[in-house]
Amino acid sequence: MFFYTYVLQNAENKSIYVGYTSNLKRRLEEHETNHLFTNKFRQPFKLIYYEACIKMVDAKRREKYFKTTQGKRFLTIRLNEYKRTE
């Protein structure tokens, strides 16, 4: 079993949402159908990045890191090519 840390981007204002889950497909469906209150008012989202971890603690730690200044900087550099092709 894998645990996923993922990054979603709002299609309109380009804001990002970071989360983690053990079932990425199900979680994306929950985001799309507004079952999650945390981003219910920030639709629509697009999956732009994810990482798979073997342990849940690693996925949680990665999610927490992505929410820090250093983590946001890492994502900006990591997704630089993605942003050029938008």
Stockholm file with secondary structure:
# STOCKHOLM 1.0

chainA/1-86         MFFYTYVLQNAENKSIYVGYTSNLKRRLEEHETNHLFTNKFRQPFKLIYYEACIKMVDAKRREKYFKTTQGKRFLTIRLNEYKRTE
#=GR chainA/1-86 SS CCEEEEEEEETTTCCEEEEEESCHHHHHHHHHTTCCGGGTTSCCEEEEEEEEESSHHHHHHHHHHHTSHHHHHHHHHHTHHHHHHC
#=GC SS_cons        CCEEEEEEEETTTCCEEEEEESCHHHHHHHHHTTCCGGGTTSCCEEEEEEEEESSHHHHHHHHHHHTSHHHHHHHHHHTHHHHHHC
//
